[in-house]
């Protein structure tokens, strides 16, 4: 299951999985684009493995990696608790 995390000003949506059996969390980023449909990428926490980058520039990829890195503690906590709506931060 994927849980909503954040929507940025440019309508980029960031969602995350629950904690996966291997202990990682899948973070999926998607930005609508009138020409290409959607740009998207996947980052796995906590090892920051990147997969499926589609139509983001190298600068955008770096931006999103840094953005996710700055929010990783929240995403990991929310993933363990069933998403933002069910998470209890301790």
C-alpha positions in Angstrom: 0.0 0.0 0.0 1.2 3.5 -0.7 0.4 6.4 1.6 0.3 10.1 0.6 3.1 12.2 2.2 3.2 15.6 0.5 2.1 17.6 -2.6 4.4 20.4 -3.6 3.5 23.7 -5.2 4.1 22.4 -8.7 1.6 19.5 -8.1 4.5 17.0 -7.5 3.1 14.2 -5.4 5.3 12.3 -2.9 3.9 9.0 -1.6 5.5 6.2 0.4 5.0 2.5 1.2 4.7 0.9 4.6 7.9 -0.6 5.9 8.8 -3.4 3.5 9.8 -6.9 4.6 13.5 -6.0 4.0 13.2 -2.9 6.3 13.2 -0.4 3.5 10.5 2.2 2.5 9.6 2.9 -1.1 9.2 6.6 -1.9 7.5 7.4 -5.2 7.7 11.0 -6.7 5.4 12.0 -9.6 5.1 15.4 -11.4 2.4 16.0 -14.0 3.7 17.3 -17.3 1.4 18.5 -20.1 3.7 17.1 -22.8 5.0 13.8 -21.3 2.2 12.9 -19.0 4.1 12.3 -15.8 7.7 12.5 -14.7 8.5 10.0 -12.0 11.1 8.3 -9.9 11.4 5.9 -7.0 13.8 6.2 -4.0 14.2 3.5 -1.4 15.0 4.5 2.2 17.2 4.2 4.1 19.8 3.3 1.4 18.7 5.9 -1.1 18.6 3.4 -4.0 17.1 5.1 -7.0 15.0 3.3 -9.6 12.8 4.2 -12.5 13.8 7.8 -13.2 11.6 9.0 -16.0 12.1 12.5 -17.6 13.6 14.2 -14.6 16.8 16.1 -15.2 20.0 15.3 -13.2 19.4 18.5 -11.3 15.8 17.5 -10.5 16.9 14.1 -9.4 19.5 15.6 -7.0 16.8 18.0 -5.7 14.4 15.3 -4.9 17.0 13.1 -3.3 18.0 15.9 -1.0 14.4 16.7 -0.3 13.6 13.1 0.6 16.8 12.9 2.7 15.7 15.9 4.7 12.3 14.3 5.4 13.5 10.7 5.7 13.0 10.5 9.4 9.4 11.5 9.1 8.7 9.2 6.1 10.3 6.2 7.9 8.2 6.9 11.0 5.0 7.3 9.1 5.7 4.1 7.1 6.1 2.2 10.4 2.8 3.6 11.7 0.6 3.1 8.6 0.9 6.5 6.9 0.5 10.0 8.2 -3.1 9.7 9.2 -2.3 6.7 11.5 1.2 7.5 12.6 2.1 8.5 16.2 5.5 10.2 16.4 7.2 9.2 19.6 
